[in-house]
Amino acid sequence: MQFTTLGDSGLNVSKIIVGCMTFGLKQWADWCIEEEDQVMEILYKCYQNGLRTFDTADVYSNGVSEKLLAKFIEKYNIPRDRIVILSKLFFPVEPEILDFRDGFQENDFPPFEHINSKGLSRKHIFDAVEKSVERLGTYIDVLQIHRLDKTPKKEIMKALNDIVDKGYTRYLGASSMKAVEFAELQFIAEQNGWFKFISMQNYYNLIHREDERELIPFLQSSTLGKVTSIPWSPIARGFLARPIGGKLQDNRDKSDKTIYRMGLNSLSDADIEIINRVEKISKKLGFSMANIATAWVLAKGHCPIVGINSIERVDDTLRAFDVKLSEDDIKYLEEPYAPKKPIV
């Protein structure tokens, strides 16, 4: 098992982070695992094998993902200092919103009923984090803002600083925004002596590397302190984990609406060539395609968030640590890449 610290903090996390979006309600997303015993087995298998950093969000299955993490901690009597919990806030968490909306877009939610139950106002930040802590039954290690809205940036950073001071969370992280927006937030925190972000959860993988232009260089600079990139969807919703024309293990490619927003429903020639090259490297080295795609993210110095939907997938995920990509392998995988529209 490999560990690293997040950003310039002293918080140690596993280099592969367990994504908990998969755990919840099929009514919310039919690719979610609803059977509680199965979820517990997967989480405990992760824990036993050193995958002890878990990423969730209040909106995942309308809070059920957070509740399942709480049940896992209680069932196995997990000492709180042995695990790291990351959660996120921004979107409404409401009983009447039963389904997984179109890619977590703010406008997907009714404007009147949820006018103050979404976004990054001081009111919603406090309301949301209090409810997350209640569902989790414990504090959050890294509270992340899931998206960015038009709330004044100073209001956002002051509210986030205050929830650290009040003990709801130990650290702060961000997700899915432009480099200039993230830089502005960090500068505001720096100017006011407030807590800054130590992590950035961005969309980054072999077929989407746009953040290499601005965001990642800023994260890795020491101007305001280094920030760790913890990419979501390192295997591009499974498209990097199977040959062209192959089938996913579940029906997510048919029901996950984010696939359309991410452009994965219409792969470019460059995307197809990259996927073919991942397949060739996987055969050459004797690892799964998912291992190769994940190992590439690790080789770039990032901590990928990996969704795990079975006991067997835990074992396969761990094998990514054993992959040794040569410089020639990395160059071969990266060579076909063509620029595309950024996704935030």
TAGI-V746725 format. One record per backbone hydrogen bond with DSSP energy under -0.5 kcal/mol. NH is the residue of the N-H (numbers start at 1). CO is the residue of the C=O. If there is no record, write none. Layout:
# TAGI-V746725
nh-><NH:NH>
co-><CO:CO>
This chain:
# TAGI-V746725
nh-><4:6:7:8:9:12:13:15:17:17:18:19:19:20:23:24:24:28:29:32:33:34:36:39:40:41:42:43:44:45:46:47:48:49:50:51:52:54:54:55:56:56:58:60:62:63:63:64:65:67:68:69:70:71:72:73:74:75:76:77:78:82:83:84:86:86:87:89:90:94:97:98:100:101:103:104:108:109:114:115:117:119:125:126:127:128:129:130:131:132:133:134:135:136:137:138:140:141:142:143:144:144:145:146:146:156:157:158:159:160:161:162:163:164:165:166:167:168:169:170:171:172:173:174:175:176:182:183:184:185:186:187:188:189:190:191:192:193:193:194:198:199:200:201:202:204:204:205:206:208:212:213:216:218:219:220:221:221:227:228:230:230:232:233:234:236:238:239:240:241:246:254:255:256:257:259:260:261:262:263:264:265:266:272:273:274:275:276:277:278:279:280:281:282:283:284:285:286:287:292:293:294:295:296:297:298:299:300:301:302:303:304:305:306:306:308:314:314:315:316:317:318:319:320:321:322:323:323:325:326:330:331:332:333:334:335:337>
co-><13:11:5:226:6:10:4:2:15:304:53:17:306:55:20:22:33:25:25:29:22:32:34:35:36:37:38:39:40:41:42:43:44:45:47:46:50:52:84:18:54:86:88:57:59:58:60:61:60:63:64:65:66:67:68:69:70:71:72:74:73:79:80:52:54:84:142:144:91:92:94:96:28:99:101:101:105:106:110:112:114:90:121:122:123:124:125:126:127:128:129:130:131:132:133:133:168:85:85:171:87:142:173:89:144:152:153:154:155:156:157:158:159:160:161:162:164:163:163:140:141:196:143:199:145:201:178:179:180:181:182:183:184:185:186:187:188:189:190:189:172:172:228:174:200:202:232:208:234:205:209:210:211:214:215:216:217:218:219:198:200:228:202:305:305:233:235:236:235:238:243:251:251:252:255:256:257:257:258:260:259:259:263:268:269:270:271:272:273:274:275:276:277:278:279:280:281:282:282:288:289:290:291:292:293:294:295:296:298:297:229:302:231:17:304:19:310:311:311:312:313:314:315:317:318:319:319:320:323:324:326:327:328:329:330:331:334>
